[in-house]
Amino acid sequence: MPPLNVILTAGEISAGVQRLARQISDDYRHKNPVLLGVLKGCFVFMADLARNLDIFVEVEFVTLSSYGRCRTETSGEVGCVLGIRIDVRDRHVLVVEDIVDTGHTLKFILDYLQDRTPASLKVCALFDKPARHHVEVPIDYLGFTIPDVFVVGYGLDYDEKYRHLPSLYAYEGDP
């Protein structure tokens, strides 16, 4: 296994998720929002976030692709592998992202959803790497700003490995 250096511990991440859940619960009380997770990376975060909310929510997922296997750099071209299956017209939609890197994926999903005329459309991201942004995207609820390094753990992977790790690590292997 390549060297992994801890960026955020499981405890720090848990505290951040709880903080985000309180903010979202307060802002969406009586609105029954749709939490829209962007797979695969969001599944750990979204599960923890949903369990910490004290409001009713509907859960939906989309699968997008921009990395490909065995890559640590995005291709910049985002495609929809599995689209949304529910009608979000006049619904409050909260996009749940594991990480905002270049911003291309988030911009794609926001454009995709805007065409479906939701009542409101906001973004919750656990991790943000502003140094890597190629396009500006809104983040309404942010867990942590992290350095410009390739990260794994807490749902994020390299070649489908390391998603199971409870903390966030800088991946320093040789891709």
TAURUR-V695546 format. One record per backbone hydrogen bond with DSSP energy under -1.0 kcal/mol. CO is the residue of the C=O (numbers start at 0). NH is the residue of the N-H. If there is no record, write none. Layout:
# TAURUR-V695546
CO;NH, CO;NH
This chain:
# TAURUR-V695546
2;171, 4;169, 7;167, 8;12, 9;13, 10;14, 11;15, 12;16, 13;17, 14;18, 15;19, 16;20, 17;21, 18;22, 19;23, 20;24, 21;25, 22;26, 23;27, 27;30, 32;57, 33;93, 34;59, 35;95, 36;61, 37;41, 39;42, 41;45, 42;46, 43;47, 44;48, 45;49, 46;50, 47;51, 57;34, 59;36, 61;38, 62;80, 62;81, 64;78, 65;74, 78;64, 81;62, 87;90, 90;118, 90;119, 91;33, 92;121, 93;35, 94;123, 95;37, 96;125, 97;126, 99;128, 101;133, 101;134, 102;106, 103;107, 104;108, 105;109, 106;110, 107;111, 108;112, 109;113, 110;114, 112;115, 113;116, 116;89, 119;92, 121;94, 122;139, 122;140, 123;96, 124;142, 125;143, 126;99, 127;145, 128;131, 129;132, 140;124, 143;127, 146;148, 149;170, 151;168, 152;155, 155;152, 157;160, 160;157, 161;164, 162;154, 164;153, 167;6, 167;7, 168;151, 169;4
